[in-house]
């Protein structure tokens, strides 16, 4: 079914890929460590919603629409960056906080 010849190998590869750290896993770890259980749950729900949107767009032929409507794709990317910037500002990132790699950091 679906052109898969070895379901055991497919399942093993799928489970293995779930354990590889990616941006979603790192965002989940960060939000849970900073926001506790509520932050972790919010992060999981956000990741699930985003993944579902991408999957359903793929099923609906979003790749073809993206090729035919580049302005829409650009607008969505700009909107995503704006939302990300708003979230970062709301959470206090980039507001005078210094990290260990900053040249003016005294620590």
N, C-alpha and C positions, 0 to 999 in steps of 0.2 A: 504494500500500500504506500502511496506517495513516493514511489521509487526508492524506498529504503530496503536494502537487501539484508542487512544484519542489524536487527533491532537491539541486540545486546550491546554491540559496539556503539550504536547511536546513543543509547541511553547512558552508557558509561561516559562518552564524550560530553554529552549534555550536562551531566552531573559535575564532571571535572571543570567544565567552563563556568559553572555557577560559582565555583570556589575561587576563581581567579579574581584578584582585586581590580576593580575598574572604577571609573568616576562615580558610579552610583554607590558602590560599596564604601568608597572613601567619604562621600557626602553623608552617607548614613552614619558612619562611625563618628565623623566630626559633629554632626548635629546631635547625636545621642550623647556624646561626651560634654557638649556645651549646654544642651537644653534638657538633659535628663530623659525620662521616659516620654514625656510629651513631645519633646523635640524629635526623638527617634520615631515615634508613631507618625508624626506629621511628615517626616522625611520619607518613611516607607509609603505612606499614602500618596505623596507627591510623585515618587518614583513609579509606583504602580499606575497612576493616572497618566503620566507621561509615556510610559511604555505602551499602555493600551491605546493611546492616541496614535502613536507611531505605527503600531501593528494594524489598527483599523484603517489608517491612511494607506498603508501598503496594500492591504486587501482591496481597498477601493480604487487602486490604481494611482496613488499619489505621485509615483515616480514620473508617469507620463504627464500629469498635470504640472509637476515641477519643471519639466523640460519646456512645456508650452507657455508657462506663466512665470518667467524669471522675476518679474517685478513683485509678484505675490510672495515668492520665496525670500526675496531680499527684504520685503516689508516684515515678514514673519521673523526673520533673523534680527532685524533692528528692534522689533518689539520684544523679542526674547532678551536681548542685551539690556534694554531699558528696564524690564522687570527684574532682571538679575541685579542691575545697579541699584534699584530701589530696595530690594531685599538686603543687599550688602550695606547700604546706608542705614536702613532700619535696624540692622543688627550691630551697627557700630564699626564695621570694617572700613578701613581707610580713613579713619577720623583721628589721625595723630598717633595711632598705635604703631610701635616699631617692632620689627622682628630682629632675629639674631644676625641677619645678613645685611641690615641697613648700615651704612657707613657712619651714621651719627649715633649708633647704639652703643651705650657705655658698658653693657653687660658682657 
